[in-house]
Amino acid sequence: MPLLDATVSNYMSPSVRAVYPSDTLEHARDQLIEWKVSALAVVEDFQESIRLCGVITRSDLIRVGESSSEKFSADRLVMPDTNVASIMSQDVVCAHESDLVTTAAQLMVDNAIHRVFVEGSAGIAGVLSTRDVMRAVADRGIEHHISEYMSSPVIAMHTATPIGDAIRELDAEEISTIVVLEKGWPCGVFTQEDALIAKKWKGEKLSDVMSPKILVLPEITALNRAASNAAALDVRSIIVNRDNLMIGVLTGLDFCRAIL
């Protein structure tokens, strides 16, 4: 099946992790941790079916929670005594299970999000993430070099860089990712969500909050090969390398752009 003909139903996950609007924020936090996801669908019963009425994300909980520790951890966030409905977003970006994968990818790019919930004839049917789009790219054998789709230039900082400096750089450069270096080599990334986390506790340097999940690949790596590796390892950031120099960063949203 050509990629342009692949539908959302071919690649979505039918397992939708959900909470109700009346559930407590503490319950939502626990579900995010247990299921190892970054967002939960908020659903309600409607005429013998389940209807999607909102979404609550890890970032939402970080914004309203308070850390009970010097070192940040999601399970140490103390939640306000209120319910999911009080902070959920009702503006949920959705695709239909019969939509093309390219249509869903465009939605993610346009809204700068890493997942869309999927609607079917009987209500919510699944969720499609940038990781699923990576699988689609891998399956369809797109062999263009990753350098054609990377974002550049690369902003890099040492692990010992004060978090405040990194946050200011993100804002000033209007970028989503900083590559974190140790001994001159990439060892992690610092993203907008990491910046949000950093504001919630007293960590002092990038090594305290960076994400270590990265791949470093040569610029001539085929896009389908990079997508396959990233999906298998659940990596959302690929550092593009040329002669031991970083020349770009490839994210899940870049894979979405690649199929448009």
N, C-alpha and C positions, 0 to 999 in steps of 0.2 A: 504493500500500500504506500503510495507516495506521501510524503509528509504533509503536503497540502490537502490531502484527503483524510488524514487521521483526525478522528474526533476526540473530544474530551473524554468520552466514555472509555476509549481505548487505554488511557493512561492515568486517569484519576484513581485515587484511593477511595474505596467505598466505606472505609472506616472513618466516620466523622466523630470527633471528640466534642462533646457538647455539655452545656450546663443550662439550667433554667434561669430566667430573670430574677426569681425569688431566692436563688441560692446565694449563700454568703460569699464574700470575696475570699475568705479563708478557704472555703471549699474549692473555689476556682483556682486559687494558688496551688492547693494540694493536687488537683487534677492535672494541672500543667506539669507539675513535677513528676507525678506518677506516669503520665503518658508520654513525657518527653517531647512535648510540642510547644510551639510558640504562640498559638492562638486557639481559642475555643469558639465553636459556634454557640450562639445563644438561641434556644428554641422554645417553642410553646406548642401545646396541643391545640389543634384547630380542626374541627369537623372530622374527627377520627383519623387525622394525619398529623405529622409533625411539621411545623412551619418555622422557617428561619426568621428571626426577628432582630438579630444583632450579632456582634462579634466582640469578644474581649481578648486582649492580647497580653503577652508578658510585659510589654512596654506600659500598658495601661496600669497594671499592678505595681510596676516599679514606680510610676509617677505618684501613686497615692500611698504606697507603703512606706514604712520606716524600718531601717535596718536595726536589728538587735545585736549586731556584732561589729567589731572593727573591720572584719573581712567580709566582703559581700558574698552572700549566698541566697538564692531564691527562697530556700526553706527557712531562712532567718528573717524574712520580711514579715513585719507585723502589720496586719491588714486593719483598716478602719472597720468598725462594727456597722457595716451596711451591706447592701445586696448588689448583685451583678448589674441589675438594671440601672443603678445609680452612676455607673461609669462606662457601660458598654457603648459602643458605637452602633447606631441604627443604620448608618450608611454602609451597607455591606456590598462589596463588589462580588457579583456572581456571574457565572457562565451557565449555559445549559448543557446537559450531557450530550446533546446532538451538535453543539457548536464545534467548529474546527479547533484544533490545538492552537493554530495560529491566532485565532480570534481571542482565545483566553490569554495567550502570550501578550497580545497587544494590550489587553486590560491591565495585566501586571505591569507592563512598561509604563503605560499612561498614568497609573496610580502609584507607581514606585512601591509595589507590594510584592511579597514572595509567595502568595497563595490566593486562589479564588475558590469560593465555595461553589458547588455544582448543584443545580436544580434539575429535578426530573419531573415526570408526570405526577408522581405521588409525593412531591415535596423535595426536601434536601436529599441528594443522592450520593454526594461524595465531596472530595476536595482535590484540587489540582495545584501542585506547588511547582516552583522553579526546578526542584529536583526531578519532578515528573517530566518537565520539559526537557531536562538534560537527557533523560532516558529516551525521549522521542528523537532528539538529535542523534544520540548514539545509534538507535535502531535504523535510522534512515541514512546512515553512512555519509554524513556531510564532512567532506575531506578538506575543506578550506583551512588554512593555517589559523591558529588561534590569534595570531598577531593582527588579523584583519578585523577582529571584533573586540579586542581589549580596549580598556580605558587607559589613557595616559595624559600627562606624565604621571609618574609614581611619586607620591609624597611618602617619605620614609623617616622614621624616628627610632632612636635607640630605646631599649627596654627601660632605661633609667630616666627617660624623659618625664618631667612632671606632667601629670594628667591634665592640669589646667592649660599647659602649653599645647597639648594635643587637641583639646577641645576647641581652643581658639583657632588652631590651624584648620580644623574641619570647617568651622564657620567662615573663616576668611577665604578659604579656597573653594568653598561650596562643593566639597567632595563628600563621598560616603564612606571612604575607606582609607586608612593610613596603614602602611606596611611597617611592622615592628621588627627591628634588627637586633641581633646579638652577635657580637664579633663580626659585624659586617654582613651577616647572612639572615635572610628572612626567617623568623621563628613564630610569627603570628600576625594578626591584623587587629586594628582598632577601628570600630565602626560607630555609626550614629547611635545604635542601641547600647554599645559598650559605654559611650559617653553618657548616656542617660543613667546607666548603672553607676558610673563613677561619681555622679553627683549625689548619690544616696549614702555614701560612706566615706571614711577618712583615708582611703588608700592614697598613696602619694605618687606612684609611678605606673607607666604603661604595663609593665609586667604583671601588675596586680589585677588588671581587668581585661587584658587582651584575650582574643580567641586564638588558641593554638592550631585550629583546624585550617590548614592551608595545603596547597600543592604548589610545587615549583616545577614548571615544565618549559622546555625549549620553545622558542617562538614558532618553529616549523611543525609543532605537534598538530595533528589533524583535529579539527573541532570535535568530530565524533569520538575520537579516542580520549580526548580531555573530558568530554561529557560523561563517558562511561566510567572513567576513573573517579571523577568528582561525585557522581551519583552513588557509586559503590561505597565510597568512603564518607559520604554525607558531608562533603566539603563544599562550601559556597564561595570560596575565594581561591583563585588560581593566580599565582605570580608568574608572569611571563618573562623568560630569561633569554638573554642573548650574550654569549661569551661571558657568562658569570656577572652580567649586569642586568638589573631589573629594568624592563622597558614598558611594562604595563601590568594591569590587573584585570582579570576576567571574573565576573560575578554571575550569579544565577540570572540576573536581569539581562546581562550581556548575551547569554544563551537564548533568552527570549527574543532579543533584538535580532539575533542571527537568523531566525526562521521567519522573520516578517518580510 
